[in-house]
Structure formats: C-alpha cells, structure tokens
C-alpha cells in the first residue's frame, strides 16, 4: 500500500512523513514489504543531498564564505559531485577572501606605525595588496589617507597605484595618476610607464599606449623589450598590425632582443585583421632569425589563414607543426577546422577531428560547431545532424551556433518538422538561442509553405527577449507568399513598419512575389511605390516580380514602363524580364508594339524566344 509513495523518486511527500506512516502501519499490523526500509533510507539520503545542494547554492549567491566552506564540506562527505562552474565560483570567492585578508592586514600596519618612514612603508604595503587585487578604488582611498596625514607619496606609491589600475575600466584613472605624479615633480621611471601602458593595453587603448611610448622615448628613457611588448599587445588586440609592425622594427633598431613573444603579438595582430599573407611573412622572418616559433605564434597564423579563407595554407601550417617538435593544441586544431568550415571542406574537417583523437585532444564546443557548420554548408545534412546528436555524448553543451547549423541542415533537407522539433527541444533544454535560430526554422517552413507555423514561430520570437529582424520577417512573408496568403504578407510588412524593423529589398521582393502569386497586381505596384519612397534600390528580382504580375493581368503598358524604369535605375534586364514583357504584350493584344522590343531581345540573345517566334510567324502569315 505504501510502495508507490516510497518507490517514486522526487515524491511530493517528505521522507519524514513517510517514515511516520511506516511506523503507524507497523504498529497496526499492516503487511510491509522487506525492501521498504532500504528504499526509505535511500529517499532520506536523496532528500538530504538536495537540502545540502540548496544551502550551498544559497550561500554562494550570498557570497557567504563561511557557509560556502561548511556546505561544500558537507557535500563532499555526502559524495555530491560539484559542477566545474560551481567549483570555479568557489575558487574565485576564496581568492577574493585572500585579497581582502591581505588588504586588511596591510591596513592594520598603517595604523600601527610610529615614525614617518615606517608609516609610509605600511601604506605602500597596503597599496601593494590593492594592486594584487586590482582594487584601484581602495588604493585611491589609501593614497587620500596618506596625503591627509601629511605623508608625501613617493615614486613607489605612484607606481603601485598604477599597478592597481590594470583593470580595463580604470585606464583613465591610470592616466590621471601619471599626470598627478608629473605635476608633483615626480620623475616617472620605466615601471611607471610600463604600468600605465599595461592598463591602456588591457583597455584596448592602443593609440594612447603608442603616444605614451613616444613620451617615454622623448624623456630619454630607453624603453625595454617588456615595454615594447606591452605596446605591441595593445595594437594586437585592436588588430592594428601596421602599428605593431612598426614597433617591432623600432625595437630591432634600438638593439632590443625581438624574441618570439614580440613576434607572436605581431602575428596575432595580423590574425585579428585577417592579413594572412603578413602572418605567413612574419613566420618566415622568424625562421630566418633562428628564433623558434611557439604554439601561440603558429596558432595565430593558422587563425589568420582561417579569417582570410585560406584553408589549404592553414592545413599546411598544421602539418608542418605536427612534423616538428611542437605539438598543436586544441586552439590550433579549432582554427584549422574553422578554415575548412568556411570553405565547406567537410572531409578535411572530419579528418582533423580524427587527428584530435589520435593526439589525445578532446574536442570543444567550438570544434563541434565548426564541424556541424562545415557539413551543413556542404549539404551533408545527415552528418551535420549526427554530429549535433553526439554533442551531449561528448559531455558538451549545444550552443546557439550549433543549433543554427543543425536547423539550417534540416532546412536544406526540406525537413521543417525536424527543424521545428529540434529548435523547441533545445529551447526547453535551456540553450540560449538567438534570432538566427528562429530564422533558420522559419526559412524551412517557408520552403514548405507552412505559413501558419511560420507566423506562430515569429510570434513566439516576438514574445521572448529576442526581437524579430528583417531576415525572420522576410522568411515568414515568403512562407505566406508560397501559400498564396498575400494579405498576411502585406500585414507583416505593415507590422515591420510599426515595430520600426527596417525592411530590406529582399523583404520587399518577398511581398511583391506574394502579391504576384495572389494575382494582386495593384497591391504589387503599391508596394513598389512604397519601396521607392523608402529610397530603396529595386533589383532585377523586384522588377521581374512586377513583370510577372503584368504578364498574368495582360498589362503590357505597365510592363513596358517597368522596362524603361529599370533602365533608368541601371538595372539590367535578363531573359526572364523580356520573356515576361512579351507575354504581357501578347496577352494584351499589343502585337503592333512587339517590333519595338525585338532589338532589345536580340541584344541579349533572345530573338528566338517563343514570343518573338510567334510574332514573326504571325507577320509571315499576314
């Protein structure tokens, strides 16, 4: 009688209530199965684990270090395996506690000093604690106290304060500290300039870093390789490879040792700028200088080839690296696989996956996303979906990128049901999807003319934190057009205007096509006028959609006007255009006007099209 209550995992009845029920049942002589006590004990342990887990999460969210330490110890004793993310958060909390303790200890020294020298040393020690924790606000507070006690800051004080400004948000403060030091007749040294440039480097302020390096040289300080490396690193993060190269050459002219670290930063700058030729050139230059390139240098060059669409060069670098003493890491392989993905070289990408296994490297989400995308772009939808299904088996979590590629694979296969199911399942699993995810599925629905599903998905997207974009709307409009729902297509275009979503020419073309399918040439021309009012430039697809409406309604005058309008807009007519104009003229009985079109038809090699032949035959008969 009590088995269902005890046997069901996650039962709503607490274990304590079930235990009391078992005691009462035994007291009145009810028959109980021999396995019930053991199962009840397991339920009690599970309930205890859940309680410990909740307490640990609460303590962590409250940043209660003592409670975190207590409940994590309890979790270990209960054999609860903590996720890596939770372990990382706990480690960060412990690190923060160490910094706070160090800072408080140093601040205690400040209040305990007697003479001026020891008190200044104590303040500088406290500033050192702030520098380690990058707590520049606390450091500034300490300097304020130091000045209030009539203690003059020295060069060490300023340099330590600058070291505390290594966070990206405090680069303006670093420059202010430097200016204040100079104003108080402090002579900056190499540490001063290095700390300030380091703060600028982390904030991506490469122009200001270069300016400060120039000031350092003007002050007759001989910049060292560390200072140049920091400045080059600032340029590298911004992809300013020409400035990074100039710094590399300047360092060489000053007789500084241009080591592999400096070259790696320059190669990385070319990688961010997509300058693959320059990256390869620097690698070659490094070899001439008898300086051994490291994994970081070659990985940056491979990534530069990937951004430049040079998959063969990327594989060549990877092959040479594997044959040398250097061992490619997962970053190198990911860059090479991404290069293959951009070129739709799915066989090469899968071969690299096999090489990963041979070299005992585990694929990451980036690896699998690139592989899925490579197969999707090559039309290998089965392999793309298989790789997607293997993600969780590899203990990897799908991302929006992998879901987008998998949905696009379904779209290419014209399997809208599978695409829709995949999207909804991953959304339920908590994957943070983006607009591209929904647009890919709406595109699959468009091809199948499943306009109702497309509209529902568009509405679902609108009720989420994401906002539908032009691509999503265009696909939904095309789905309505393919199903003959021209009225819905016009309503969606109006909705875009209300929601201030800018419609592209592609969107207008989808609406024009929907009106054409629904034999609504008047609405089509109204949409065309709206396109002109929005100062959009119609393309040949726009004109052909209107010509199709004219042909269906036998409005040959409008077709002729459109032909002249297209010429005025410098849109070249194609074979379809002239064929549709001829059909409009024939349908409207305008055979006398057709000779005017024949020279134009002949100029594009269409003198033998059916319409022209029919016209010539009728003239011959006459």
C-alpha positions as CSV (number, residue, x, y, z in Angstrom):
1,X,0.0,0.0,0.0
2,X,2.9,2.4,0.8
3,X,5.2,1.2,-2.0
4,X,4.1,3.8,-4.6
5,X,4.9,6.6,-2.2
6,X,8.4,5.3,-1.3
7,X,9.4,4.0,-4.7
8,X,8.8,7.1,-6.7
9,X,11.8,9.4,-7.0
10,X,11.2,13.0,-6.2
11,X,7.9,12.3,-4.4
12,X,6.0,15.3,-3.1
13,X,5.6,13.6,0.3
14,X,8.6,14.3,2.6
15,X,10.7,11.3,3.8
16,X,9.9,12.1,7.5
17,X,6.2,11.8,6.8
18,X,6.7,8.5,5.1
19,X,8.8,7.2,8.0
20,X,6.0,8.1,10.4
21,X,3.5,6.4,8.2
22,X,5.6,3.3,8.1
23,X,5.8,3.2,11.9
24,X,2.0,3.6,12.3
25,X,1.5,0.9,9.7
26,X,3.8,-1.5,11.6
27,X,2.0,-0.6,14.8
28,X,-1.4,-1.6,13.5
29,X,0.0,-4.8,11.9
30,X,-0.2,-3.8,8.2
31,X,1.9,-6.0,6.0
32,X,5.0,-4.2,4.7
33,X,7.5,-5.4,2.1
34,X,11.0,-6.2,3.3
35,X,12.6,-3.7,0.8
36,X,10.6,-0.7,2.1
37,X,13.1,0.3,4.9
38,X,16.0,0.3,2.5
39,X,14.2,2.3,-0.1
40,X,13.0,4.8,2.5
41,X,16.6,5.2,3.7
42,X,17.7,6.0,0.1
43,X,14.9,8.6,-0.2
44,X,16.1,10.2,3.1
45,X,19.7,10.4,1.8
46,X,18.5,11.9,-1.5
47,X,16.4,14.5,0.4
48,X,19.4,15.3,2.5
49,X,21.6,15.8,-0.6
50,X,19.0,18.1,-2.2
51,X,19.0,20.2,1.0
52,X,22.8,20.5,1.1
53,X,22.8,21.5,-2.5
54,X,20.2,24.2,-2.0
55,X,22.1,25.6,1.0
56,X,25.4,25.6,-0.9
57,X,23.8,27.5,-3.8
58,X,22.2,30.0,-1.4
59,X,25.5,30.6,0.4
60,X,27.3,31.1,-2.9
61,X,24.8,33.6,-4.2
62,X,25.0,35.5,-0.9
63,X,28.9,35.3,-1.1
64,X,28.9,33.9,2.5
65,X,32.4,32.4,2.6
66,X,32.0,30.6,5.9
67,X,28.7,29.0,4.8
68,X,30.2,28.0,1.4
69,X,33.1,26.3,3.2
70,X,30.8,24.4,5.6
71,X,28.2,23.3,3.0
72,X,30.9,22.3,0.4
73,X,32.5,20.1,3.1
74,X,29.1,18.5,3.8
75,X,28.6,18.0,0.0
76,X,31.9,16.2,-0.2
77,X,31.1,13.9,2.7
78,X,27.7,13.0,1.1
79,X,29.5,12.2,-2.2
80,X,27.9,15.0,-4.1
81,X,29.9,15.9,-7.3
82,X,30.0,19.6,-7.8
83,X,29.9,21.0,-11.3
84,X,33.0,22.7,-12.7
85,X,31.3,26.1,-12.9
86,X,30.4,25.9,-9.1
87,X,33.9,24.9,-8.2
88,X,35.3,27.8,-10.2
89,X,32.9,30.2,-8.4
90,X,34.0,28.8,-5.0
91,X,37.7,29.2,-6.0
92,X,37.1,32.9,-7.1
93,X,35.3,33.5,-3.7
94,X,38.3,32.1,-1.8
95,X,40.7,34.2,-3.9
96,X,38.7,37.3,-3.1
97,X,38.9,36.4,0.6
98,X,42.7,36.1,0.4
99,X,42.9,39.6,-1.2
100,X,40.6,41.1,1.5
101,X,42.6,39.5,4.3
102,X,45.9,40.7,2.8
103,X,44.5,44.2,2.4
104,X,43.1,44.3,5.9
105,X,46.5,43.1,7.3
106,X,48.3,45.8,5.4
107,X,45.9,48.4,6.5
108,X,46.5,47.3,10.1
109,X,50.2,48.0,9.6
110,X,49.3,51.6,8.5
111,X,47.6,52.4,11.8
112,X,50.3,50.7,13.9
113,X,53.4,52.5,12.5
114,X,55.1,55.2,14.7
115,X,57.7,57.1,12.6
116,X,57.0,58.6,9.2
117,X,59.2,56.1,7.3
118,X,57.5,53.0,8.7
119,X,54.1,54.5,8.2
120,X,54.8,55.3,4.6
121,X,56.1,51.7,4.1
122,X,53.0,50.4,5.7
123,X,50.8,52.5,3.3
124,X,52.8,51.2,0.3
125,X,52.4,47.7,1.6
126,X,48.6,48.2,1.7
127,X,48.7,49.6,-1.8
128,X,50.6,46.5,-2.9
129,X,47.7,44.4,-1.6
130,X,45.3,46.6,-3.6
131,X,47.5,46.1,-6.7
132,X,47.3,42.4,-6.4
133,X,43.5,42.5,-6.2
134,X,43.3,45.3,-8.8
135,X,41.3,47.2,-6.3
136,X,42.1,50.7,-7.6
137,X,39.2,52.4,-5.7
138,X,40.6,51.1,-2.4
139,X,44.1,52.1,-3.5
140,X,42.9,55.6,-4.2
141,X,41.3,55.8,-0.8
142,X,44.5,54.8,0.9
143,X,46.5,57.4,-1.0
144,X,44.0,60.0,0.1
145,X,44.6,59.0,3.7
146,X,48.3,59.1,3.2
147,X,48.1,62.7,1.9
148,X,45.7,63.6,4.8
149,X,48.3,62.5,7.3
150,X,50.9,64.8,5.5
151,X,52.9,61.9,4.2
152,X,54.4,62.7,0.8
153,X,53.7,60.0,-1.9
154,X,56.9,58.7,-3.4
155,X,57.6,57.0,-6.8
156,X,56.8,53.6,-5.3
157,X,53.4,54.9,-4.2
158,X,52.6,56.1,-7.6
159,X,53.9,53.0,-9.4
160,X,51.9,50.7,-7.0
161,X,48.8,52.8,-7.5
162,X,49.3,52.5,-11.3
163,X,49.6,48.7,-11.0
164,X,46.2,48.6,-9.3
165,X,44.8,50.2,-12.4
166,X,45.3,47.1,-14.6
167,X,41.5,46.6,-14.9
168,X,40.1,47.8,-18.2
169,X,37.7,50.3,-16.7
170,X,40.4,52.3,-14.9
171,X,42.7,53.3,-17.7
172,X,41.5,57.0,-17.4
173,X,42.4,56.8,-13.8
174,X,45.8,55.5,-14.6
175,X,46.5,58.5,-16.9
176,X,45.2,60.8,-14.2
177,X,47.6,59.2,-11.7
178,X,50.5,59.6,-14.1
179,X,49.6,63.3,-14.7
180,X,49.3,63.9,-10.9
181,X,52.7,62.4,-10.3
182,X,54.3,64.6,-13.0
183,X,52.6,67.7,-11.6
184,X,54.0,66.9,-8.1
185,X,57.5,66.8,-9.7
186,X,57.8,63.0,-9.6
187,X,60.1,61.7,-12.2
188,X,58.5,58.7,-14.0
189,X,60.7,55.6,-14.4
190,X,60.3,52.6,-16.6
191,X,58.0,50.9,-14.1
192,X,55.7,54.0,-14.2
193,X,55.4,53.9,-18.0
194,X,55.1,50.1,-18.1
195,X,52.3,50.0,-15.5
196,X,50.4,52.8,-17.3
197,X,50.8,51.2,-20.8
198,X,49.7,47.9,-19.2
199,X,46.5,49.5,-18.0
200,X,46.0,51.0,-21.5
201,X,46.7,47.6,-23.1
202,X,44.0,45.8,-21.1
203,X,41.5,48.5,-22.0
204,X,42.4,48.3,-25.8
205,X,43.6,51.9,-25.8
206,X,46.4,51.2,-28.3
207,X,46.6,54.8,-29.7
208,X,47.2,56.2,-26.2
209,X,49.7,53.4,-25.4
210,X,51.7,54.4,-28.5
211,X,51.6,58.1,-27.5
212,X,52.9,57.2,-24.0
213,X,55.7,55.1,-25.5
214,X,56.7,58.1,-27.6
215,X,56.7,60.3,-24.5
216,X,58.9,57.7,-22.8
217,X,61.4,57.9,-25.6
218,X,61.2,61.8,-25.6
219,X,62.0,61.7,-21.9
220,X,65.3,59.9,-22.9
221,X,64.2,56.7,-21.2
222,X,65.5,53.7,-23.1
223,X,62.4,51.5,-23.4
224,X,63.0,47.9,-22.8
225,X,61.5,44.9,-24.6
226,X,58.8,44.5,-21.9
227,X,57.6,48.0,-22.6
228,X,57.5,47.4,-26.4
229,X,55.8,44.0,-25.9
230,X,53.0,45.7,-23.9
231,X,52.6,48.4,-26.6
232,X,52.6,45.7,-29.3
233,X,50.0,43.8,-27.3
234,X,47.8,46.9,-27.3
235,X,48.0,47.1,-31.1
236,X,47.4,43.3,-31.4
237,X,44.1,43.5,-29.5
238,X,42.8,46.2,-31.9
239,X,44.1,44.3,-35.0
240,X,46.4,47.4,-35.7
241,X,49.1,45.2,-37.3
242,X,50.8,48.0,-39.2
243,X,51.5,49.9,-35.9
244,X,52.5,46.6,-34.3
245,X,55.0,46.0,-37.2
246,X,56.4,49.5,-36.8
247,X,57.0,48.9,-33.1
248,X,58.7,45.6,-33.9
249,X,61.1,47.3,-36.3
250,X,61.7,50.2,-33.8
251,X,62.7,47.6,-31.2
252,X,65.1,46.0,-33.6
253,X,66.7,49.3,-34.5
254,X,67.2,50.0,-30.8
255,X,69.1,46.7,-30.5
256,X,66.5,45.1,-28.3
257,X,66.1,41.4,-28.4
258,X,63.0,40.8,-30.6
259,X,62.0,37.4,-29.1
260,X,59.2,35.0,-30.0
261,X,56.8,36.8,-27.6
262,X,57.1,40.0,-29.6
263,X,56.7,38.3,-32.9
264,X,53.7,36.3,-31.6
265,X,51.9,39.5,-30.7
266,X,52.6,40.9,-34.2
267,X,51.3,37.7,-35.8
268,X,48.3,37.8,-33.6
269,X,47.6,41.4,-34.7
270,X,47.7,40.3,-38.4
271,X,45.3,37.4,-37.4
272,X,42.8,39.8,-36.0
273,X,43.0,41.9,-39.1
274,X,42.7,38.9,-41.4
275,X,46.1,39.6,-43.0
276,X,47.1,36.0,-43.6
277,X,49.9,37.0,-46.1
278,X,51.6,39.2,-43.5
279,X,51.2,36.4,-40.8
280,X,53.0,33.9,-43.1
281,X,55.7,36.5,-43.9
282,X,56.4,37.1,-40.2
283,X,56.6,33.3,-39.6
284,X,59.2,33.1,-42.4
285,X,61.1,36.1,-41.0
286,X,61.1,34.4,-37.6
287,X,62.8,31.3,-39.1
288,X,65.5,33.5,-40.7
289,X,66.3,35.0,-37.3
290,X,66.8,31.4,-35.9
291,X,64.1,32.1,-33.4
292,X,61.9,29.1,-32.7
293,X,58.2,29.8,-33.2
294,X,56.0,28.6,-30.5
295,X,52.5,27.1,-30.5
296,X,50.9,30.5,-29.9
297,X,52.7,32.1,-33.0
298,X,51.7,29.3,-35.4
299,X,48.1,29.1,-34.0
300,X,47.7,32.8,-34.7
301,X,49.0,32.3,-38.2
302,X,46.6,29.4,-38.8
303,X,43.7,31.6,-37.5
304,X,44.8,34.4,-39.9
305,X,44.6,31.9,-42.8
306,X,41.1,30.9,-41.5
307,X,39.9,34.5,-41.5
308,X,41.4,35.0,-45.0
309,X,39.6,31.9,-46.3
310,X,42.9,30.1,-47.0
311,X,42.1,26.6,-45.7
312,X,45.0,24.9,-47.7
313,X,47.6,27.2,-46.1
314,X,46.1,26.6,-42.7
315,X,46.4,22.8,-43.1
316,X,49.9,23.2,-44.4
317,X,50.9,25.1,-41.3
318,X,49.2,22.5,-39.1
319,X,51.0,19.7,-41.0
320,X,54.4,21.3,-40.6
321,X,53.8,21.9,-37.0
322,X,52.8,18.3,-36.3
323,X,56.1,17.2,-38.0
324,X,58.2,19.5,-35.8
325,X,58.9,19.3,-32.1
326,X,55.9,21.5,-31.4
327,X,52.6,19.8,-30.6
328,X,49.4,21.5,-31.9
329,X,46.9,22.3,-29.2
330,X,43.1,22.4,-29.4
331,X,43.2,26.1,-30.4
332,X,45.4,25.3,-33.4
333,X,43.1,22.5,-34.5
334,X,40.0,24.6,-34.0
335,X,41.4,27.4,-36.2
336,X,42.2,24.8,-38.9
337,X,38.8,23.2,-38.7
338,X,37.1,26.7,-38.9
339,X,39.2,27.4,-42.0
340,X,37.8,24.2,-43.6
341,X,34.3,25.1,-42.4
342,X,34.4,28.5,-44.2
343,X,35.4,26.7,-47.4
344,X,32.8,23.9,-47.0
345,X,35.6,21.3,-46.9
346,X,33.8,18.9,-44.6
347,X,36.0,15.9,-45.4
348,X,39.1,17.8,-44.3
349,X,37.3,19.0,-41.2
350,X,36.3,15.4,-40.2
351,X,39.9,14.2,-40.9
352,X,41.1,16.9,-38.4
353,X,38.6,15.5,-35.8
354,X,40.2,12.1,-36.2
355,X,43.6,13.7,-35.7
356,X,42.4,15.2,-32.5
357,X,41.6,11.8,-31.2
358,X,45.0,10.4,-32.3
359,X,46.7,13.3,-30.4
360,X,44.6,12.6,-27.3
361,X,42.9,16.0,-27.5
362,X,39.3,16.4,-26.6
363,X,37.0,18.5,-29.0
364,X,35.3,21.5,-27.6
365,X,32.1,23.3,-28.4
366,X,34.0,25.4,-30.9
367,X,35.3,22.3,-32.6
368,X,31.9,20.6,-32.9
369,X,30.2,23.9,-34.0
370,X,32.7,24.3,-36.9
371,X,32.3,20.6,-37.9
372,X,28.5,20.8,-37.9
373,X,28.6,24.1,-39.9
374,X,31.1,22.6,-42.4
375,X,28.8,19.6,-43.1
376,X,25.7,21.9,-43.3
377,X,27.4,24.2,-45.8
378,X,28.4,21.2,-47.9
379,X,24.8,19.8,-48.0
380,X,25.9,16.9,-45.8
381,X,22.8,17.3,-43.6
382,X,22.9,13.7,-42.2
383,X,26.5,14.1,-40.9
384,X,25.6,17.5,-39.5
385,X,22.7,16.1,-37.5
386,X,24.7,13.1,-36.4
387,X,27.5,15.4,-35.1
388,X,24.8,17.5,-33.3
389,X,23.4,14.4,-31.7
390,X,26.8,13.5,-30.4
391,X,27.4,16.8,-28.6
392,X,25.9,15.7,-25.3
393,X,27.5,12.2,-25.6
394,X,30.9,14.1,-25.6
395,X,29.8,15.9,-22.5
396,X,29.5,19.2,-24.5
397,X,26.5,21.6,-24.4
398,X,24.9,22.8,-27.6
399,X,25.1,26.5,-28.2
400,X,23.1,28.8,-30.5
401,X,25.8,28.3,-33.2
402,X,25.4,24.5,-33.2
403,X,21.6,24.7,-33.1
404,X,21.6,27.2,-36.0
405,X,23.8,25.0,-38.1
406,X,21.7,21.9,-37.3
407,X,18.4,23.8,-38.1
408,X,19.9,25.0,-41.4
409,X,20.8,21.4,-42.3
410,X,17.2,20.5,-41.8
411,X,16.1,23.4,-43.9
412,X,18.4,22.3,-46.8
413,X,16.8,18.9,-46.5
414,X,13.3,20.5,-46.6
415,X,12.6,18.8,-43.2
416,X,10.7,21.5,-41.5
417,X,9.2,19.2,-38.8
418,X,12.7,18.0,-37.7
419,X,13.9,21.6,-37.7
420,X,11.0,22.8,-35.6
421,X,11.2,19.9,-33.2
422,X,15.0,20.5,-32.7
423,X,14.5,24.2,-32.0
424,X,11.8,23.6,-29.4
425,X,13.7,20.8,-27.7
426,X,16.8,22.8,-27.3
427,X,14.8,25.8,-26.1
428,X,13.3,23.6,-23.4
429,X,16.9,22.3,-22.5
430,X,17.8,25.9,-21.7
431,X,20.0,26.6,-24.7
432,X,20.3,30.4,-25.2
433,X,19.0,30.7,-28.8
434,X,19.3,33.8,-31.0
435,X,17.3,35.3,-33.8
436,X,19.3,33.3,-36.4
437,X,18.0,30.1,-34.7
438,X,14.4,31.0,-35.3
439,X,15.0,32.5,-38.7
440,X,16.6,29.2,-39.9
441,X,13.5,27.3,-38.9
442,X,11.1,29.9,-40.4
443,X,13.1,29.5,-43.6
444,X,12.5,25.8,-43.5
445,X,8.8,26.5,-43.0
446,X,8.9,29.0,-45.9
447,X,10.0,26.3,-48.4
448,X,7.2,24.0,-47.3
449,X,4.6,26.9,-47.5
450,X,3.8,26.2,-43.8
451,X,2.8,29.8,-43.2
452,X,0.7,29.2,-40.1
453,X,3.7,27.5,-38.3
454,X,5.9,30.3,-39.6
455,X,3.7,33.0,-38.1
456,X,3.4,31.2,-34.8
457,X,7.2,30.9,-34.5
458,X,7.5,34.6,-35.4
459,X,5.1,35.5,-32.7
460,X,7.0,33.2,-30.2
461,X,10.1,35.1,-31.1
462,X,8.4,38.4,-30.5
463,X,7.2,37.4,-27.0
464,X,10.8,36.4,-26.0
465,X,13.7,38.7,-25.1
466,X,14.7,38.5,-28.7
467,X,13.3,40.7,-31.4
468,X,12.5,39.5,-34.9
469,X,14.8,41.0,-37.6
470,X,14.5,41.6,-41.3
471,X,15.6,38.1,-42.1
472,X,12.9,36.5,-39.9
473,X,10.2,38.6,-41.3
474,X,11.3,38.0,-44.9
475,X,11.2,34.2,-44.4
476,X,7.7,34.5,-42.8
477,X,6.5,36.7,-45.6
478,X,7.9,34.2,-48.2
479,X,6.1,31.4,-46.4
480,X,2.8,33.4,-46.7
481,X,3.5,34.1,-50.3
482,X,4.2,30.5,-51.2
483,X,0.9,29.5,-49.6
484,X,-1.0,32.2,-51.5
485,X,-1.6,34.3,-48.3
486,X,-0.8,37.7,-49.9
487,X,-2.9,39.5,-47.3
488,X,-0.8,38.1,-44.4
489,X,2.3,39.1,-46.3
490,X,1.1,42.7,-46.6
491,X,0.1,42.7,-42.9
492,X,3.6,41.6,-41.9
493,X,5.2,44.4,-44.0
494,X,3.0,46.9,-42.2
495,X,3.9,45.3,-38.8
496,X,7.6,45.8,-39.6
497,X,7.0,49.5,-40.1
498,X,5.0,49.8,-36.8
499,X,7.8,48.0,-34.9
500,X,10.5,50.0,-36.7
501,X,12.2,47.0,-38.2
502,X,13.9,48.2,-41.4
503,X,12.8,46.2,-44.4
504,X,15.4,45.4,-47.0
505,X,14.9,44.9,-50.7
506,X,14.8,41.2,-50.1
507,X,11.7,41.7,-47.8
508,X,10.0,43.9,-50.4
509,X,10.7,41.3,-53.1
510,X,9.1,38.6,-50.9
511,X,6.0,40.8,-50.6
512,X,6.0,41.5,-54.4
513,X,6.2,37.8,-55.0
514,X,3.3,37.1,-52.6
515,X,1.1,39.7,-54.4
516,X,2.1,38.1,-57.8
517,X,1.1,34.6,-56.5
518,X,-2.2,36.0,-55.3
519,X,-2.8,37.9,-58.6
520,X,-2.9,41.2,-56.9
521,X,-1.0,43.4,-59.3
522,X,-2.5,46.7,-57.9
523,X,-1.1,45.8,-54.5
524,X,2.2,44.8,-56.0
525,X,2.6,48.3,-57.6
526,X,1.6,50.0,-54.4
527,X,4.4,48.0,-52.6
528,X,6.8,49.0,-55.4
529,X,5.9,52.7,-54.9
530,X,6.4,52.2,-51.1
531,X,9.9,50.8,-51.9
532,X,10.8,53.9,-53.9
533,X,9.5,56.2,-51.1
534,X,11.8,54.4,-48.7
535,X,14.7,55.2,-51.0
536,X,15.5,51.5,-51.6
537,X,17.0,50.5,-54.9
538,X,14.9,47.7,-56.5
539,X,16.9,44.9,-58.2
540,X,16.1,42.6,-61.1
541,X,14.1,40.3,-58.8
542,X,11.8,43.2,-57.9
543,X,11.2,44.1,-61.5
544,X,10.6,40.5,-62.6
545,X,8.1,40.0,-59.8
546,X,6.2,43.1,-61.1
547,X,6.6,41.9,-64.7
548,X,5.1,38.6,-63.7
549,X,2.1,40.4,-62.3
550,X,1.8,42.4,-65.5
551,X,2.0,39.2,-67.7
552,X,-0.7,37.5,-65.6
553,X,-3.0,40.5,-65.9
554,X,-2.0,41.4,-69.5
555,X,-1.0,44.9,-68.6
556,X,1.6,45.4,-71.3
557,X,1.8,49.2,-71.0
558,X,2.9,48.8,-67.3
559,X,5.3,46.1,-68.4
560,X,6.9,48.5,-71.0
561,X,7.0,51.3,-68.4
562,X,8.8,49.0,-65.9
563,X,11.3,48.1,-68.6
564,X,12.2,51.8,-69.1
565,X,12.2,52.4,-65.3
566,X,14.6,49.5,-64.8
567,X,16.9,51.0,-67.5
568,X,16.7,54.4,-65.7
569,X,17.7,52.7,-62.4
570,X,20.6,51.0,-64.2
571,X,19.1,47.5,-63.5
572,X,20.0,45.2,-66.4
573,X,17.1,43.2,-67.7
574,X,17.6,39.5,-68.1
575,X,16.0,36.7,-70.2
576,X,13.1,36.3,-67.7
577,X,12.3,40.0,-67.9
578,X,11.9,40.1,-71.7
579,X,10.0,36.9,-71.7
580,X,7.5,38.3,-69.2
581,X,7.2,41.6,-71.2
582,X,6.4,39.6,-74.4
583,X,3.8,37.5,-72.5
584,X,2.2,40.7,-71.2
585,X,2.2,42.2,-74.8
586,X,0.7,39.0,-76.3
587,X,-1.9,38.8,-73.6
588,X,-2.9,42.4,-74.0
589,X,-3.2,42.0,-77.8
590,X,-0.4,44.6,-78.4
591,X,1.2,42.8,-81.3
592,X,2.0,46.1,-83.0
593,X,4.2,47.1,-80.1
594,X,6.3,44.0,-80.2
595,X,8.7,45.1,-83.0
596,X,9.9,47.8,-80.7
597,X,11.0,45.1,-78.2
598,X,12.8,42.9,-80.8
599,X,16.0,44.9,-81.0
600,X,16.3,44.7,-77.2
601,X,15.6,41.0,-77.3
602,X,18.2,40.4,-79.9
603,X,20.8,42.4,-77.9
604,X,20.5,39.8,-75.1
605,X,20.3,36.8,-77.5
606,X,16.6,36.3,-77.1
607,X,15.4,36.8,-80.7
608,X,14.4,33.2,-80.9
609,X,12.3,33.1,-77.8
610,X,8.8,31.7,-78.1
611,X,7.1,35.1,-78.0
612,X,9.3,36.6,-80.8
613,X,8.9,33.5,-82.9
614,X,5.1,33.6,-82.6
615,X,5.1,37.2,-83.6
616,X,7.3,36.7,-86.6
617,X,5.2,33.7,-87.7
618,X,2.0,35.7,-87.5
619,X,3.6,38.5,-89.5
620,X,4.7,36.0,-92.1
621,X,1.2,34.6,-92.3
622,X,-0.2,38.1,-92.9
